[in-house]
Amino acid sequence: MTENPDQLFTKEDVSKHNQPDDCWIIIEDNVYDVTKFLDDHPGGRDILLECAGTDCTTDFRDVGHSVDARNYLIKYKIGVLVL
């Protein structure tokens, strides 16, 4: 995981990280490495793996995640999406 949460990534960069041992997602133009969170995700790892390497903003919003969940997500942020 990168130490710089301002690192820039393209959708192509993120798309390469779509496996259980290397799982990145995009939410609201931020890039998260959720690999270490897969087994702890309350909705199960499969939900995250379905959108691994892609933008899952709509799915994230549709579930109605709490403020706590949004705050918890911050620790997995590795960068931002270049539009």
ABEGO torsion letter per residue (X at the ends): XBABAABBBBAAAAAABABAABBBBBBGGBBBBAAAAAAABAAEAAAAAAABGBBAAAAAAAAGBBAAAAAAAAAABAEBBBX
